[in-house]
Amino acid sequence: MKSEDALQQLHSLKREFRKLSREIESIRRDCLKDPFSVEGMLKMRGLKIHRKNPNERLLFPATLSPARLTRFYEMMKKYSFRLVLRDMIKHPDRFRVEDLTHYCNLDAAGGYCNFLYDMGIIKKTRTGQYQTRVSPLYSFGPTLEWFVAEMFQRELGAPAIYGVRLKETASGGDFDVIASWNRRLVYVEVKSSPPKGVEQNEIATFFSRIHELLPDAAILFNDTQLRMKDKLVVMFEEELKRRYGKRSSRVYPVSRLVEELFHFQNRIFLINSRKAIFENFSICLRYYLLHAGSVTNILEELPSQKLRGSQFEVPP
């Protein structure tokens, strides 16, 4: 009888041990979760992801190898290459090299086609024309969003997701790119069309999404080398006037950061791709840290007079 009791106790202890092991494993997984992942930072704001990183609208097949994906990413840094890709999407059924010469010469367009063919992104038809392997494609936007998210991850070591749809948001639609950079949430709205193709309601939606997402910094990125002052800055100012009144241009000016990069309150940026995309993003993010997100702020806000005899005095 005693042996049966001991056996039952042993089985009971084993069950308790397995239960404790599962609980410990669950606690360990929770501890290992990065609270500053994109998902973690959204959760802190009471936001839940409905969808992220869709690949069905990208220019390249989902089966592309990591090595080829890296080659494609590096080529995406070239403005002329991105313009050629836009032209390809305008001809969804088939196209010739000659159809891609609006922004580059025939040799450059032919070289890009050879590259994309070797990568398995486009294919040749029986008539010697080309087609994209992924079809139909309606916009270059999703591929550009993917590229910006990849840039955050590859160049800045910052987790990023693209094509994000959040649950129960009033503004609707996708948040193009959301990144967790330096423990700060950064939201990027990506515009692949030239400034003339951007409408005022899109600027309004950008600000509405900022209010819903509550990012630390936000960037509206227009993939163009045209001037921003002529239209997009004006639309920014119009939206601020609508939201904050006629005095907003004086109280909350949209200021030039450098060349065609602009900012509002050191946290919201309006940029294009003149020079290089990564360089422009880096300028904005460093400016944000300098003026809105680092200890430098505290130092700048100290009284201008010398603090003789205080703890702030630096010995000679």
TIFIVO-559043 format. One record per residue: x, y, z of N, C-alpha, C in turn. Coordinates in steps of 0.02 Angstrom, whole numbers, plus 50000, padded with zeros to 5 digits. Example, Ala and Ser with C-alpha at 12.3 -4.5 7.8 and 13.67 -1.06 7.14 Angstrom:
// TIFIVO-559043
506604971650390506154977550390506604983550390506424988850354506844994750357506455000250394
END
This chain:
// TIFIVO-559043
500414994050000500005000050000500435006250000500965005950040501415011650044501745012949977501915007549942502235008449877501765011649827501095009949830500605013049786500535020449801500525022249866500495029349886501105033149860501675029949867502295033249845502285034249769502005029349733501975029849660501505035449639500925035949674500455041349659500765048249673501125048649729501465054949745501985056749692502335051549668502835052649616502515055349552501955052149532501595054449472501345061649482501095063049542500855069749557501415074849553501995073049579502575077449576502805078649504502765073349463502945074149393502485078949357501835078349373501355082949341501495090149363501625091049428501775097749452502415100449421502895095949412503535098049382503435100349310503035096449272502895098249202502525104949199502045105849245501675112049247502125117949261502565117149312503035122549329503525123849271503725118549237504185119349180503865123549125503215122149111502865126049060502795133349080502645134449145502575141349169503235145049166503785141649184504445144749182504635146449110504475141749063504635142948992504235148948966503595149448987503175155048966503465161648992503675161649056503965167749085504615169449049505015164349033505655165548998505535168748930505025166148893504875168948827504655176248833504245177548884504015184448894504585189048911505065186648951505635190748970506085192148910506115187248864506555188048806506255192548753505595193748756505285198248708505565205248716505735208148659506015214848660505445219948665505395223548721504855228448727504925234248677505525234848647505635240248600505635237748527505355231748517505205229648449504635234048423504525233948358503975237948331503315235748362503225229148366502605226548395502535228548468503105228248505503085230148575502915237448586503195241848544503075248948552502355250748531502085247148483501385248248465500925245848521501115240148551500715237548607500705242448665501275245748677501305250848730500795256448717500645257648654500175262948635499465260348629499355254048647498695251148643498475249548573498965248448527498815247048457498995239848440498585236648398498705229748378498765229448302499225225248280499345224448208498845219448179498525221548126498075217048089498445213648031498905217347999499295214647943499945218347937500465214847915501115218147904501495214347850501965217847819502435215047770502085210747715501575213447682501265209547627501745209047568501795203247538502275202347483501935201347415501265201247414500935199747351500955205647303501105211747327501115217647283501825220047268502325216147288503015218047275503215216347203503705219847177503915218947108504275212247098504595209847151504995203647145504615197747176504745191547152504405185747180504595184547252504145181747291504275180247362504815174947370504945171047317505445165647319506155168047305506255174447295506925177047279507405175347335507995172847318508475170747369508745176747407508995175647468509285181247507509835184947471510265181247435510815184447399510555188947344510065186647306509765190747253509365196547282509065195347339508685200747372509155206447392509755204547415510245209647433510475213447372510585210047316510785213447254510235218147230509615215947235509055220247215509015226347261509105225347326509095230847374509625236047357510235233747342510775238347326510625242247262510315238947213510155242347151509595247547162509155246247210508615250847225508865257647251509485258047271509765264447294509855269447237509835266947174509935271247117509265274247094509245280747090508635284247071508415282247000508895281846954508715280046885508415273046881508655268546921508385261646923507665261846947507525265746998506845266147025506375269146973506615273946935506205276946882506035271846827506525267646810506415262446760505885257446785505925255746849505425251046877504725254046873504665260546885504015263746879503745263146808504185264146759503975263546689503765256346672504105251446702503915244446690503195243146712503035245746771502375244546799501825247946757502015253146721501525256546677501355252146616501765246946604501645242346548501565235346576500995233846607500915227546644500925221246600500695221946537500655216046494501335214146465501655218946434502325217746405502635224446388503295224546385503635230746368504295229146333504555234246298505205233746266505695238446303506315237546290506815241946321506685249146302506455250146240506325257046217505765260446257505345256546289504805259446329505045262246395505675261046412505935262846478506445268446474506425272346421506945277346410506705284546424506175285246464505945291946480506445295746524506805292246566507245295546614507975293146609508115288546565508815286346555508905284246482509535283446462509665281746392509535274246379509575272346317509415265446296509895260446327510535262146330511025257446358510885256046432510735261346469510595260546541509955256346551509435257746512508815253946518508935246646501509335245346449509495238546430509885234946484510345238446516510725235446570510285233646629509805237946645509345236446700508905230446683508685229946620508285224246600508675217746605509305217846583509735211946589509815209846662509905214746705509975213346777509345210046804508765212846788508125210246814507965203346784508165202346722508065195846691508495190546724509135192146736509585187446770509345185846841509025190746872508785189846940508135185846942507815184846885507185181246883506585185546901506665192246895506125196846912505695198346851505995198246792505615198946730505775192946685505355191746636505455186146589505345188646518505595184946470505515186746400504925183046369504585186646325504025183546289504285180646223503855177246188504065174246124504235179546073503955185446080504075190846032504695194946050505055192846102505655196446122505535202246169504915203146191504755208346239504835205446310504705209646360504775207546429504105208046465504065204146519503505204446566503765203746637503435206946685503615205746755503325198946775503705195246815503475188646837502885189246885502895194446926502325195746971501835200146933501235197746925500735201546887500035199846914499585204746918499675211746897500005215846952500335221146930500625226046976500305232846962500045235947014499685242247004500085248347025500605247247066500965253047093501665250947114502125255747109502805254747133502845255847208502315258847237502315260647308502505255047356502185249147352502355243847399503095241747398503385241547338504095239747332504535245147363504345251447355504715256847386504655256647462504055254947487503965254147559504415248647586504435243047549504885237547569505605239947573505815243947523506495246347522506655250747582506205255247600506315259647658506365255647722505925250547729505955246247788506615242447790506835239947733507485236447729508055241147746508005247447725508535252347740508605253247815508045253847850508075254447923508435248347954508275242547928508555236447958509285235347939509445236347875510125234947851510625240447869510415246647863510885252247872510895254947944510325254347979510275257248046510185252048101510125245748082510035240548132509385241448171508875244348138508245245848171507695241348143507355237448185506795233448161506265237848127505995235448072505495239448035505015234848000504395237047993503885233447956503555238247907503265235547854502965239747803502255237247786501875241547752501195239647733500785237547793500835241447847500545239547911499815241847915499385237247932498685239047945498535237648019498315242648053498175242048125497425241048137497265237848191496565236648208496245242948237495635244248216495215249548244495555256448243495765258548183496035265248174495565269248130495455275448148494975279648113495205281548043495855282548034496115284947969496105279547916496115273147936496075267647889496715267147846496705262347800497275261547755497895258847790498445258847752499075256247777499525261747805499875260047858500435264047881501045261347843501335265547800501815262947751502415259447783502755262947829503335260047863503325262247936503415257547982503485259148053504125255748077504555259548108505205256948131505315258348205505675253948237505905255048306506645256748302506775263248303507455265748294507685269048359508245266548386508535269648446508005270248502507595265048508507055264848558506535270248549506465272348488505965277348470505565274748411504915276348411504485274148357504495279348302504665277148242504705281548184504205279248131503795283848109503295282448057503495285947992503485282247937503665285047872503085284047824502865289447794502375289247740502765289747675502665285047629503055284647568502625286547508502875291347469502535293447408502995292047348502765287647304503185285847247503045290247186502485293747185502325298047128502665304847136502755308647082503045315347088502585319947127502825325847150502405330347191501735331947160501705332547094501065334347062500535328847071500755322747088500295317247099500065316547170500315320747215500125320447286499555325347299499025323147329498435327347341498415329847413498045335247424497995338247491497705333347542497225329247521496935324547569497435319347593497955317947553498475313247574498895316247630499005322847627499375326247680498955326247744498305327347737497855327247795497855320347827497855315047786497865308247812498515306847849499065309447823499715308647855499695311447927499425317447935499385320348002498895316648046498355314148018497865310248057498185303848082498585300648041498925294448063499445295848116499765301648112500235303548165499865304048232499275307048231498885307748293498655300948320498545296148275498335289548297498925285348322499475285848287500065281648302500485284448359500495291048366500905294448417501645292448412501945293148353502655291448346503095296748378503715294948392504205299848417504415304548360504465301848300504635305848241504255303148181504105307548134503745305448074504065308748013504085304947958504395307347897503925306147838503795311347800503455310447736503995310647682504085304947650504625304247600504325303747531504505308447488504295308447418504905306747375504845301147338505405298847297505455302847233505715308847240505805313347183506425317547195506695320347142507245325047149507015332147132506365333047125506085339647112506045343647177505925350147169505875354647227505265352947270505355353547335504805352147382504435358547400504775364147394504495370547417503885372547375503875370747312503365373247266502675370447282502625364247303501965361347314501885357947382502335353247398502235349247459502295353447522502765358047524502835362447582502205366747589501955369147533501335373147533500755369047560500695362747540500155358447564500235356947639500855356147661500985355347733500715361547771500885367347746500685373547779499925374347779499605372347724498875372647720498545368047771498825362047779498535357347827498635359847898499215362647913499335365447980498865371247994498745375347943498285380947951497585378347966497385373047932496725370247942496645367348013497195364448038497165361248103497275366148161497705371048149497915375248206497755382648197497415384548143497225391448133497705395348089497505401448072497875405548025498575407548050498655407748117499305409848145499805404148145499615398348121500055392548126500705393448089500685396948031501305397847992501825401948030501585406248076502055410148116502255406448180501755403248211501885399648274502205392948261501975389448208502245382748192502495382748119503035385948105503265386248036503545379648011503475378547946503815372947913504485375747889505025373447920505685376547910506135372047868506565375347830507045371547791507605368947836507725362547832508275359547869508925360447831508945358047771509495359047725509255357147655509425361147606509235359947537508475358247532508295352247508507585350647500507315346347557507595347047616507345343647676507035348947722506425347547745506065352347787505835348847851505705352847902505465349947965504945354447997504545351348039504035354848078504115352648150504265357548195504345356148266504875350848281505375350248238505955345848249505785338448249505165336648236504955329748241504615327048178504325331448139503985329348078504385332048018504575327647973505025329447919504695328247851504885332347804504655331847735505275331747691505395326147657506035325247622505915322247553506425323047510506415319747445507035315247439507185312947378507745308347369508335311447332508365318147330508945321347299509565319347338510115318147304510735315347331510625307847345510415305947405510325298847421509795298147476509395292947471508855292047519509125291147590509615286647598509875285347665510195291547695510555295247655510865301347681510335306247707509795306947669509265311647690508915309347754508785302847758508485300147819508955301147878509595299947869510075300647923510115307747948510095312647902510115319647922509515321247967508925318847948508325320247987508345316948056508555310648058508565307048121509085310048169509655312048143510155315248186509905322048210509555325648166509275332148186508755331148241508355325948233507855324448286508195323248353508725319248353509085317848415509385324148445509645328348402509965334448426509475339348456508875339848427508405345148448507785342748484507645336348480507015334048511507085327748552507635324248545507635317748577508255315748615508685320548636509295318548672509425323248729509945321548767510135325548826510355332548806510515333548741510695340148717510145345148732509515342848727508945347248743509015350348811509185346248861509235348448930509775353848935510335352648903510885357348906510695364048874510325363648817510125369748782509625373848822509235370448865508715373948902508965376848968509605375548986509875378349047509935385949040509925389749095509995396949092510635398849055510595404349017511165406248976511735408949017511595411749078512135414449118512575408949147513195410549162513655405549191513435403849262513455397449277513225395149343513815394649390514085400349410514665400549454514495397349521514945393149544514865390249610514335384849614514055382949558513535377849560513835371149538513405366149542513635359449523513775358849449513525363649407513625363349335514285366549314514625369849359515235373349340515785368349323516105369349267516655365049246517305367949270517705364249309518335366849335518805368649278519205373949287519685375949235520225370749227
END
